[in-house]
């Protein structure tokens, strides 16, 4: 079994403004960058392979945490929200009603118009997981909420037609073990990256 650590990127201005980001390439905000600079990863992660989504918010987060440039992989890019990117959740609720109710009705097959579903994200990410399992080396991947939720859903056989059994924390690492075919299992959730206050 191979260990995979998933870390969501730090905050951006779009996060702070409640805008849907998807594949829009939005950089870390100044406060977001400062927050990531306060995060600390366990020392043993330094010997792991590191990889990031090519979107700047993930790539920069990875490079701050790693202290060096990090290779990227297109399969780790965020779920495509297409026409909904750059819009607020309030706007979308006004247009389609309760977004979470609509999501839960379709589960893994929910998608924005012209966008990508969580099931399609899983299909895109699974070959990456299989490659990591085949390499047999623990890996830290800095990516996005949609990717992390897709892997979590695979790990617990959650079809997303109900509320998540657990809301995964930001500013934390999500650890999974990978079977030889890349299928994930939960190892440790919400390993904090923020140092405890004195």
N, C-alpha and C positions, 0 to 999 in steps of 0.2 A: 504494500500500500504506500502511495506517495502523498506527501503532505502538500496541500495547496492553501495559500493564505490570500484572501481577497480583501483589499482595502479600497474604500470609496475615496475619490478625490476630495480635496478641501473645498470650502464654499467659494462661490462666484457671485458677481453682482446679480446674475439672473436667479440664483438660489435665494439670495437675500430679498429680491423683489417678487418672489413667488412665481417666476416664469418657467414654463416648460422648456427644457434645454434640448433633450434628445441629442442629435448629431451636430447641432450648432456648435461651432468651436469657440466657446467662451472661456477666457482665461480665469485663473484665480483672481479674486478681488484682493486688494491690499490687506483687509482684515483676514481674509481666507488664507493668504500666504503666511501672515503672522501666526495664525492658528496652527497651520501645518508645521511651521518651524518649532512649535512647542511640543509637537507629538514626539513620542519616543517608541521605537520598535525594539522588541527583545533582541539582545545581542546575538543570539544564535541565528536570527534572520539574516545577518550579514553574510553568512556562508551560503545562503540560498541563491538560486537563480532569481533574477528580477526581470519583470516585463511590465509594460504599461499599454493602455489604450493610446492610440496616436493623438487623441484630442488633447489640446494643450493643458487643460485643467488636470487631467490624469498624469500626463507626462511630467508636468512641473511638480506635482505632488510626489511622484516617484523619485524624481531627482533630488528633491529636498530631503526626503527620508533616507535615500540610499547614499546621498553625498557624492553622486557621480552620475553621468549619463546612463540612461536605461533604454534598452531596445524596446521597440513597440510591436504590437500585433494587431492588425485590423479587426480580427475576430473579437477583440475586447471592447470595440467601440460601443457607445450607448445605443439602446433601442431607438429606432427611428420613429419619431413622433410626427414627421412630415408637416402637414398643414397646421398642426397645433403648436409647433415650436415657436417660442417667443410670446406665447399668449399666457394669460394668468389662469390659474385654476378657477377663479371666480367667473371669468369670461366663459370658460368652458362649461361650468355648471349652469350658467344662464342660458347657454345654447342647447345643451343636451340633458340637463337635469343633474341628478346626483351622479357624479363621475364614478364613485366607488360602486354604486349599485349597478351601473352599466358594465363596469369592469367585471364584477363578480358574476353577472349574468352570462358572460362569454368566457370567463376564466382565462386559460392559456391562449385562447383564440381572440381575445380582445385586441383591437388595434385602432389607432387613429386613421382617418381617411388617408389612404396612400402610404401608410406607415407600416410598421412591423409589429407582429404579435410576440408575446413572451415565448410561445412555442417555437417561433422562428428564431428567436434569440438562442434558445436552447440548442436548436439544430446547428446554428452557426458556431456556438461555443464548444459543443461536445467534441469535435475533432481537435480543438486546442487542448481540452482536458485529456484526451487520449494520447496526444503527443507528450504531454507532461508526464503522464503515467508511464509511457514507454521509456522516457528518458530516465525515470526513476530518481530524479533529484528534486528535493523540496523547492517550491517556487512561491515567490510573492508576486501577485498580479495587482496592479493599481488600476482600477477601472471605475465602474458606474453602478448606481443603485439598480438599474434595470438588469444588468448582467448578474449582479450579486443575487438579486431575487430569483432570477431564472435558475441559477445554480442551486440555490437553497430549495426551490420548488422541486428540482430533480432529486435532491438529496433526501427529501422527506415525502416524496410522492404527493405533493400538494398541487391540486389542479387549479388553484386560484379562484374557484367559484365561491369561496368563503373568505372571511378575514384571515390574514396570516396568523398562524399559531403563535408567532413571535415577531414583534417589530424589531428589525435589526438596527442597531445603533450606528450613528455616524461617529467619526473619530474613534473607530474601533476596528479590529481585525476579525474577519470571519474565517475560521479554519475548517477545512474539509480534507478528508482522505479520499484518494482516487483509487478505484479498482483498476486492474490491468486494462480494461476497456475504456477507462476514463470516467465511469459512473461515480458520482460523488456521494459521500456519506458525511454527516455532520461529525466534526471532531470537537471543536470549541467555538462557541458563538460569543460575540461582543467582548473580545479581549481588548481592554481599554488601551488606547495609545496616549491619552492625555495623562500627564503625571498627576498624582494625587496632590491636592492642596496641603500645605504644611499645617 
